[in-house]
Amino acid sequence: MVEELIAQLRALEGEGREAVAGAGAAADVERLRVDLLGRKGRLTGVLRRLGELSAEEKPVVGAEANRVKGELSALLDERDAAFASAAASGGVPRVDLTLPGRARWRGGLHPVTQVVDEICEIFHDLGFARVRGPEVETAEYNFTRLNTPLDHPAADMHDTFYLQDGVVLRTHTSPAQARVMEMFQPPVRVVVPGVVYRRDPFDASHAPAFEQLEGLAVDEGITFADFKATISSFVRRFFGPGAKTRFRPSYFPFTEPSAEVDVSCRICGGTGCSACKGTGWMEIMGSGMVHPRVFENVGYDPERYTGFAFGMGPGRIAMQRYGIPDIRLLYENDVRFLEQLS
Ligand code: DAH
């Protein structure tokens, strides 16, 4: 009996609360007051049953009834006052027109996206089209067609996300080279930005998913000199007229010869600092002359065509440009951080 009455009171409280909040006018508040707390109202209905309780039970339910009554009448008063003050101001809510406006928050492009766009624009001026390749790739395109045998360390289960046998999350944007060459005959000049995936731990200098940007130029008579000139002019446009470029011999299965491209450190200007580990240079891309076997794999005549290719990490380049010490900052989506770079 006591429990039943208490439960009724609580239900009344909940429903009353909702009804008061939903009242649209002073008249609604008045009607609710009568309905909930009036002489023939719902609370009175519950109180009428107090007589059925024992002398010990009465005060328990009585106290709860008082609490609910106090609660609801305070809410009703509050709504009443709100409608009264709205009426006093002619029904128009009071607005302080002298307050400064609230600026609307405007979104912006992520710094890595900005860097990608900027790089693509520079290459656009140099005659390169911007294309995309699939993020879910076949091992055939990701490795084999790029002259990388499946027993190459890069193809290892430990370095690659295999979705199923022969299907991977691409570990680099280079497979787009093969796809573009199979679709178009030379001359070909493309840049291919996109996300790539590796089974790397997420630490200050690695992320399991990050942006890459591939470049490819193929035609008759393209030489290493064309390659150096193209990359050097990109570096000057992107990093500034004083930026120097250095080509270091390297190895990639899909280029011959291969080179690592360094740019003079943007932080110290080349004298050596902690950002460039004292060398004065920062590595920005892997590159080289397209391997004849890659041409064979895509059906280009390696006797007739030559070309160069490169792959860079716009995230890393953004870090170098803005002096960002930890790659994770780029992926946390903390707007306070991202806003500083736009
Ligand atoms: N795909 C290479 C990587 O992910 C980067 C690369 C090196 C791309 C040389 C190229 C290239 O196109 O010629 O590390």
Boltz pocket constraint, residues with backbone or C-beta under 6 A from the ligand:
constraints:
  - pocket:
      binder: B
      contacts: [[A, 171], [A, 172], [A, 173], [A, 174], [A, 214], [A, 215], [A, 252], [A, 254], [A, 255], [A, 259], [A, 285], [A, 286], [A, 287], [A, 288], [A, 308], [A, 309], [A, 310], [A, 311], [A, 312]]
      max_distance: 6.0
